[in-house]
Amino acid sequence: MSLSKAVETAIKMETDAIKFYREASGKTSHALGKRLFESFVVDELRHLKMLQDIMNGLDIEIKFVRPKEDIKTVFSELKGEMMQRISATTDEKEAVKVALDFEKEGYNFYKKAALEAAEEKEKKLFKVLTAEEERHYKLLENTNRFFENTGDWFMWEEHGILEGG
């Protein structure tokens, strides 16, 4: 796959992800899911901007962002509510499952694109995007476990934040 084709595909994937996460955030009533989806919109918008800049031939600074403190803040703010048994709606559970598929697809695409990229800048960008999609996937897995069985779910501050990369 040529670079421009890979970047064009990635731009479409990020645009679709932004739309999905915005809709999911709007439909999610549980604060954890809402905040998580909102944080993904911010990440995907940043990914989209980097991809568009690469496509336009701009010299960009590619850096991996691990918003560990932002996620810990969300969990700290919601700790009391989250330790109560909740009943996530079918829509919320389904949104997380669809999001898991989105992130897995993105991870696989970016991993392949990184291997096939001819220029170092593109290779680095796709590696960063691969790592960030993996982090999203792990966050979603944890959220899914929380929605499925709140009573058996361990708080992250007790277990540590799981990050890709």
Backbone torsions as a table, in degrees:
resi	resn	phi	psi	omega
1	MET	NA	129.4	-180.0
2	SER	-69.4	159.8	-178.5
3	LEU	-58.1	-49.3	-176.9
4	SER	-61.4	-36.9	178.1
5	LYS	-67.3	-41.9	178.7
6	ALA	-63.7	-43.2	179.9
7	VAL	-67.7	-41.6	177.1
8	GLU	-59.5	-44.2	178.5
9	THR	-63.5	-43.5	179.8
10	ALA	-62.8	-40.0	177.9
11	ILE	-61.5	-42.9	178.4
12	LYS	-64.0	-43.0	179.5
13	MET	-61.9	-44.6	-179.6
14	GLU	-66.1	-40.2	178.1
15	THR	-61.7	-44.2	177.7
16	ASP	-63.2	-40.7	-179.8
17	ALA	-64.7	-42.1	178.9
18	ILE	-59.8	-46.7	179.7
19	LYS	-60.8	-47.2	-179.1
20	PHE	-61.1	-48.5	-176.5
21	TYR	-66.5	-34.2	175.4
22	ARG	-64.2	-45.9	179.0
23	GLU	-64.3	-43.6	-179.3
24	ALA	-62.7	-41.0	178.3
25	SER	-62.5	-40.5	179.4
26	GLY	-67.4	-29.9	-177.2
27	LYS	-92.3	-14.9	-175.6
28	THR	-85.7	124.9	180.0
29	SER	-90.9	-25.7	-179.2
30	HIS	-76.2	132.1	-174.8
31	ALA	-59.1	-37.1	-179.9
32	LEU	-61.2	-52.0	-179.5
33	GLY	-62.6	-43.0	-179.3
34	LYS	-59.3	-49.3	-178.2
35	ARG	-66.5	-37.9	179.1
36	LEU	-63.4	-48.6	178.9
37	PHE	-62.6	-38.7	177.9
38	GLU	-62.8	-39.5	179.1
39	SER	-67.2	-33.4	177.6
40	PHE	-68.1	-35.4	176.7
41	VAL	-58.5	-45.8	179.7
42	VAL	-60.7	-45.5	179.3
43	ASP	-62.1	-46.5	-177.4
44	GLU	-66.4	-34.9	175.8
45	LEU	-63.5	-39.2	177.5
46	ARG	-66.4	-41.8	176.8
47	HIS	-59.5	-46.8	-179.0
48	LEU	-58.8	-44.1	-179.6
49	LYS	-62.4	-43.1	179.2
50	MET	-63.0	-42.3	-179.8
51	LEU	-65.6	-42.9	178.5
52	GLN	-63.8	-39.5	178.4
53	ASP	-65.0	-41.3	176.8
54	ILE	-62.3	-44.7	-179.1
55	MET	-60.8	-35.9	-179.2
56	ASN	-85.5	5.7	176.2
57	GLY	75.1	17.8	-179.1
58	LEU	-81.0	149.7	176.2
59	ASP	-83.6	113.9	-175.5
60	ILE	-119.0	155.2	174.2
61	GLU	-92.2	119.6	-179.1
62	ILE	-101.8	116.8	178.4
63	LYS	-137.5	146.1	179.5
64	PHE	-84.5	128.4	179.7
65	VAL	-109.2	128.0	176.4
66	ARG	-120.5	92.5	-176.4
67	PRO	-77.1	52.5	-177.7
68	LYS	-56.8	-44.6	-177.6
69	GLU	-66.3	-38.1	177.5
70	ASP	-61.1	-44.8	-178.8
71	ILE	-67.6	-42.2	177.8
72	LYS	-60.6	-37.4	178.6
73	THR	-62.6	-44.3	178.1
74	VAL	-57.9	-48.2	-178.2
75	PHE	-65.2	-39.4	178.6
76	SER	-63.7	-44.3	-179.1
77	GLU	-64.2	-32.5	-174.1
78	LEU	-102.6	6.0	-172.4
79	LYS	-52.4	-50.4	-178.3
80	GLY	-59.5	-46.1	179.7
81	GLU	-66.6	-38.1	-174.2
82	MET	-73.0	-25.7	-178.6
83	MET	-82.4	-8.2	172.8
84	GLN	-81.0	150.7	177.2
85	ARG	-67.9	125.8	179.9
86	ILE	-116.4	163.8	176.0
87	SER	-123.5	97.8	177.9
88	ALA	-69.6	144.0	179.1
89	THR	-72.4	162.1	176.1
90	THR	-58.9	-39.9	179.0
91	ASP	-61.6	-41.5	180.0
92	GLU	-66.0	-44.0	178.4
93	LYS	-63.5	-41.7	179.5
94	GLU	-65.9	-39.8	178.8
95	ALA	-60.3	-41.8	178.9
96	VAL	-65.2	-40.4	179.6
97	LYS	-66.4	-40.6	176.4
98	VAL	-64.5	-41.8	179.4
99	ALA	-62.6	-38.3	176.4
100	LEU	-59.2	-42.3	177.6
101	ASP	-63.9	-42.9	178.0
102	PHE	-56.3	-50.0	-175.6
103	GLU	-68.3	-36.8	177.3
104	LYS	-65.3	-43.5	177.8
105	GLU	-61.9	-43.8	178.5
106	GLY	-62.5	-44.0	178.7
107	TYR	-57.7	-51.0	-178.9
108	ASN	-61.8	-41.8	179.3
109	PHE	-63.5	-49.0	-176.7
110	TYR	-67.2	-34.9	177.8
111	LYS	-62.4	-45.5	178.7
112	LYS	-65.6	-43.6	-179.5
113	ALA	-62.3	-36.5	178.4
114	ALA	-64.8	-39.4	179.0
115	LEU	-67.7	-33.5	-175.6
116	GLU	-92.1	-11.7	-177.0
117	ALA	-65.7	133.7	-179.0
118	ALA	-85.1	-35.2	-177.2
119	GLU	-95.2	143.2	-175.9
120	GLU	-61.7	-37.7	-178.8
121	LYS	-63.2	-43.3	178.6
122	GLU	-67.1	-41.2	178.3
123	LYS	-58.5	-45.6	-179.9
124	LYS	-63.7	-43.3	179.3
125	LEU	-60.7	-47.5	-178.9
126	PHE	-65.7	-32.9	176.0
127	LYS	-66.5	-42.1	177.9
128	VAL	-62.5	-44.5	-179.9
129	LEU	-65.1	-36.2	176.0
130	THR	-59.6	-48.2	-178.6
131	ALA	-64.4	-39.5	-179.3
132	GLU	-70.1	-36.3	176.1
133	GLU	-66.0	-37.4	177.2
134	GLU	-63.6	-41.2	177.9
135	ARG	-62.7	-43.9	176.8
136	HIS	-58.0	-44.2	-178.6
137	TYR	-59.1	-45.2	-179.1
138	LYS	-65.3	-39.2	176.4
139	LEU	-62.2	-42.2	179.2
140	LEU	-67.3	-38.8	176.3
141	GLU	-59.4	-44.3	179.9
142	ASN	-64.3	-42.4	178.1
143	THR	-62.5	-41.6	178.9
144	ASN	-61.7	-43.6	177.2
145	ARG	-61.5	-40.0	179.0
146	PHE	-62.4	-47.9	-179.5
147	PHE	-64.2	-36.4	-176.9
148	GLU	-73.5	-37.6	-176.8
149	ASN	-155.3	81.0	-176.9
150	THR	-55.4	-39.0	-176.5
151	GLY	-64.3	-29.1	-179.2
152	ASP	-98.7	1.4	-176.4
153	TRP	-84.3	134.9	-179.6
154	PHE	-95.3	136.8	176.6
155	MET	-62.9	143.2	-178.4
156	TRP	-64.6	-34.5	-178.0
157	GLU	-67.6	-18.3	176.0
158	GLU	-87.2	-27.8	-175.4
159	HIS	-109.7	-15.0	-176.6
160	GLY	88.8	155.2	179.4
161	ILE	-78.7	132.0	176.4
162	LEU	-91.4	125.2	-179.8
163	GLU	-129.9	148.3	172.6
164	GLY	-84.1	167.1	173.7
165	GLY	116.2	NA	NA
